[in-house]
Amino acid sequence: MESPCLGADGKPSSLRVKLRRTGYHWFIETPEANLVAGMSWLQNTATRRYKVRHQAWGRLFGDRYKAVLVDGADTYQYRRVAEIRAHDEQQAERWLSEGLKAAGQKAPDLGSLKGSDPRKLALAELLWKRTTVSQKRIAKKLAMRRAANVSQSLRRIDRKKQAAQVPVKLKRFLDEA
């Protein structure tokens, strides 16, 4: 589906939507970096309309949206964005492996640690801020039970307290990543 829309300067921008079973992917070319308000409106409107139409309750969209900057020539190449996502997932796996090693932990041992363990939170924050990996995947990889736990823990993070409790090797790794 492609439709033109006008930007703030009156020039047409292009829009492409790919509907997937698990959500949607949008490719939007905008003259200004003003997606936040538009995406908020879109998700709220779509959620309200869906719930009324299907008499449903609860959340419709699990994760917040992710914006991936793609330069002009690649704007409509879905494969390119998929490659970026795949690269991010590989990068996330690498960082997780290296971060666990720096923290003196192994993946099987994560289940015995609290979800609020500072080492887990430091790695979760790195993966969430620097890759396109979902909170659901982060929760699974770091044994934090659910995506909501990751989201809540990242919002409540106390960086000063965390910095004092994170091993020096992990601090160095996080600074270099």
C-alpha positions as CSV (number, residue, x, y, z in Angstrom):
1,M,0.0,0.0,0.0
2,E,1.5,3.3,-1.0
3,S,0.0,6.7,-0.6
4,P,1.4,10.2,-0.8
5,C,1.0,12.7,2.0
6,L,2.2,16.3,2.3
7,G,4.9,17.3,4.6
8,A,5.1,20.6,6.5
9,D,6.8,22.3,3.5
10,G,4.0,21.1,1.1
11,K,6.3,18.5,-0.6
12,P,4.8,15.0,-0.9
13,S,6.3,12.3,1.2
14,S,5.8,8.6,0.6
15,L,4.3,6.0,2.9
16,R,4.5,2.2,2.6
17,V,3.0,-0.2,5.0
18,K,3.7,-3.9,5.4
19,L,1.2,-5.8,7.5
20,R,2.6,-8.8,9.3
21,R,0.9,-11.4,11.4
22,T,2.8,-10.1,14.5
23,G,2.4,-6.4,13.8
24,Y,3.1,-3.8,11.1
25,H,6.2,-2.2,9.6
26,W,6.0,1.3,8.2
27,F,8.3,3.0,5.8
28,I,7.7,6.7,6.1
29,E,9.7,9.5,4.4
30,T,9.2,12.7,6.3
31,P,10.6,16.2,5.7
32,E,11.0,16.7,9.4
33,A,11.9,14.4,12.3
34,N,8.4,14.6,13.8
35,L,7.3,11.0,14.1
36,V,6.5,10.8,17.8
37,A,3.2,12.7,17.7
38,G,2.1,10.9,14.6
39,M,2.9,7.4,15.9
40,S,1.2,8.2,19.2
41,W,-1.9,9.3,17.4
42,L,-1.8,6.2,15.1
43,Q,-1.4,3.6,17.8
44,N,-4.0,5.2,20.1
45,T,-6.5,5.5,17.3
46,A,-5.9,2.1,15.9
47,T,-6.2,0.6,19.4
48,R,-9.5,2.3,20.2
49,R,-11.0,1.4,16.8
50,Y,-9.9,-2.2,17.1
51,K,-11.2,-2.6,20.6
52,V,-14.6,-1.1,19.7
53,R,-15.0,-3.2,16.6
54,H,-13.9,-6.4,18.2
55,Q,-15.2,-5.7,21.8
56,A,-11.7,-6.5,23.0
57,W,-9.8,-5.4,26.2
58,G,-6.1,-5.0,27.0
59,R,-3.1,-3.8,25.0
60,L,-3.0,-4.1,21.3
61,F,0.6,-3.1,20.6
62,G,3.1,-4.9,22.9
63,D,6.3,-3.0,22.4
64,R,6.8,0.7,21.7
65,Y,7.7,1.5,18.1
66,K,11.2,1.6,16.9
67,A,12.4,4.1,14.3
68,V,15.2,3.1,12.0
69,L,16.9,5.8,10.0
70,V,17.4,4.7,6.4
71,D,18.9,7.0,3.8
72,G,17.0,8.0,0.6
73,A,18.1,5.3,-1.8
74,D,17.1,2.5,0.7
75,T,13.8,4.0,1.9
76,Y,11.6,1.4,0.3
77,Q,13.8,-1.6,0.5
78,Y,12.3,-3.7,3.2
79,R,15.1,-6.2,2.8
80,R,17.6,-3.5,3.9
81,V,15.6,-2.9,7.1
82,A,15.4,-6.6,7.7
83,E,19.2,-6.8,7.3
84,I,19.6,-4.0,9.9
85,R,17.3,-5.8,12.3
86,A,19.3,-9.1,11.7
87,H,22.5,-7.3,12.3
88,D,21.1,-5.8,15.5
89,E,20.1,-9.2,16.7
90,Q,23.5,-10.6,16.0
91,Q,25.1,-7.6,17.8
92,A,22.7,-8.1,20.7
93,E,23.8,-11.7,21.0
94,R,27.5,-10.7,20.9
95,W,27.0,-8.0,23.5
96,L,25.0,-10.3,25.7
97,S,27.7,-13.0,25.5
98,E,30.6,-10.6,26.1
99,G,28.7,-8.7,28.8
100,L,27.9,-11.9,30.8
101,K,31.5,-12.9,30.6
102,A,32.6,-9.4,31.8
103,A,30.0,-9.8,34.7
104,G,31.4,-13.2,35.6
105,Q,28.1,-14.9,34.8
106,K,26.9,-17.6,32.5
107,A,23.5,-17.7,30.7
108,P,22.2,-20.8,32.6
109,D,22.9,-19.0,35.9
110,L,20.7,-16.0,35.1
111,G,17.6,-17.7,36.4
112,S,19.0,-17.8,39.9
113,L,19.5,-14.0,40.0
114,K,16.8,-11.5,40.8
115,G,15.3,-9.7,37.8
116,S,16.5,-6.4,39.3
117,D,20.1,-7.6,39.6
118,P,22.3,-4.6,38.6
119,R,24.3,-6.7,36.1
120,K,21.1,-7.8,34.3
121,L,19.8,-4.2,34.3
122,A,23.0,-2.9,32.8
123,L,22.9,-5.4,30.0
124,A,19.2,-4.9,29.4
125,E,19.7,-1.1,29.1
126,L,22.5,-1.6,26.6
127,L,20.5,-3.9,24.5
128,W,17.3,-1.8,24.6
129,K,19.0,1.5,23.9
130,R,21.5,0.4,21.2
131,T,19.7,-2.3,19.3
132,T,16.2,-3.0,17.9
133,V,15.8,-6.2,20.0
134,S,12.4,-6.3,21.7
135,Q,11.9,-6.2,25.5
136,K,10.3,-9.6,25.2
137,R,13.5,-11.1,23.8
138,I,15.6,-9.2,26.4
139,A,13.4,-10.6,29.1
140,K,13.8,-14.1,27.8
141,K,17.6,-13.9,27.3
142,L,18.2,-12.3,30.7
143,A,15.7,-14.4,32.6
144,M,13.6,-11.4,33.6
145,R,10.3,-13.2,33.1
146,R,8.3,-10.8,31.0
147,A,8.7,-7.7,28.8
148,A,6.8,-5.6,31.3
149,N,9.4,-6.4,33.9
150,V,12.2,-5.2,31.6
151,S,10.3,-2.0,30.8
152,Q,9.5,-1.3,34.5
153,S,13.0,-2.1,35.6
154,L,14.6,0.2,33.0
155,R,12.3,3.1,34.0
156,R,13.2,2.7,37.7
157,I,16.9,2.2,37.2
158,D,19.1,4.2,39.7
159,R,22.3,4.7,37.8
160,K,24.4,5.8,40.7
161,K,23.4,2.8,42.8
162,Q,23.8,0.5,39.8
163,A,27.3,1.9,39.0
164,A,28.4,1.0,42.5
165,Q,27.1,-2.6,42.2
166,V,28.3,-3.5,38.7
167,P,31.7,-5.2,38.4
168,V,34.6,-3.1,37.0
169,K,35.0,-5.4,34.0
170,L,31.3,-5.0,33.1
171,K,31.6,-1.2,33.5
172,R,34.5,-1.2,31.1
173,F,32.7,-3.4,28.6
174,L,29.6,-1.1,28.8
175,D,31.8,2.0,28.2
176,E,33.4,0.3,25.1
177,A,30.2,-1.0,23.6
